[in-house]
Amino acid sequence: MRKKDITLLAVERLKQLYPDAICSLRYSDPFQLLIATRLSAQCTDARVNMVTPALFREFPTAEKMAAADIERIEELIKSCGLYKTKAKDLIEASKRITSVYGGKVPDNIDDLTTLQGIGRKTANLIMGDIYKKPAVVCDTHLIRLCNRLGLVNTKDPLKVEIAMKKLLPGEESSDFCHRAVLFGRDICTARHTYCEKCPLNDFCVSAKK
């Protein structure tokens, strides 16, 4: 079976399994999603969702966060881990959004990745969820799933992103990544594969092994 065919089957099966493909981070605007995603590095989304309400009440915009006292940011986000680095990144990214982009979160990968602490994973999430453009968010779950399905043979996020952009229908790519996260937590986990109950097992390379 061709990789394109496997990809399309996976898209449809995961769509049936998880009809609602939504980001688990809570936000109300592009800036909040950007900040929440930066905080989620090496931290659970559940923990981030506990931290961000107080953070956004105090610093609801890029302008306000750009002018924030770093020690106050550190205090608010401390439970997310790596809080000193993250606090610095939040302030510096906010300064650039304010001074260069007029307070508006950029709408393209190149500009997004000029923001301190923002890599392609976060940039793609913004592109897909906010600007509704084709995007592949390469987190550990998507990388694991694509390798096990035999769609890629690399753990390099950029290589996986490039490969999957060619295989995924553009209009499905962002939602597929959200579903891959749910699937990676429920069935195709890092520690164990529950192939016996997996809806992809009839065409999965790893399951056949």
C-alpha positions, 0 to 999 in steps of 0.5 A, a space after each residue: 500500500 502506498 504511503 499516500 493511501 495509508 495516510 488517507 486511511 489514517 485520517 479517516 479512521 482517526 476522524 471517526 475515533 475523535 470527531 472533535 479535533 481541538 487543541 487541549 490548551 485553553 485560549 481566547 485569542 492568537 496571543 494567548 495560544 502562542 503563550 500557552 504553547 510556549 509554556 507547554 514545553 516539557 509541561 502538561 497541557 492540564 498544568 498550563 491550563 491551570 496557570 494561564 487564567 491568572 497570567 492572562 488576567 494580569 497580562 492579557 495582551 502583548 503590549 502588557 506582557 512586553 512591559 511586565 516585570 520578569 519576576 512577576 511572570 516567573 512567579 505566575 508560571 513557576 509550576 510549569 517548569 523551566 520558568 526562568 527561561 520561559 518568562 524571558 521568552 514570553 517577554 521578549 516575544 511580546 516585545 517583538 510582537 508589539 514593536 515589529 508586528 503592531 501587537 498582532 501575532 504573525 500569520 506566517 511561519 517565517 515571522 513566527 519563528 523570529 519570536 524568541 522561544 517560538 519554534 516550528 511546532 508552535 508556529 504550525 499550531 498557530 498557522 493551523 488553529 488560528 489562521 486555518 492554513 495547512 500545518 503539521 504540528 510535529 510533537 512526539 505523538 505525531 512523530 511516533 505515529 508516523 514512524 509506526 505507520 511506516 510513513 517516515 523513518 526519522 525522528 527529526 521533527 523538520 523531516 517529519 513535517 516536510 514528509 507529512 505535508 506532502 502526504 496529508 491533505 492540506 485541509 485535514 493536516 491540522 486536525 490530524 495532528 490534534 487527533 494524533 495527540 489524543 491517539 498517542 495518549 490513548 492507544 499508540 503510547 510511547 511505552 506500549 502499543 495497544 494494537 489489539 484495539 487499534 483501528 489502524 492495525 490492518 494497515 500499520 507496519 508496526 502492528 504487522 511486525 
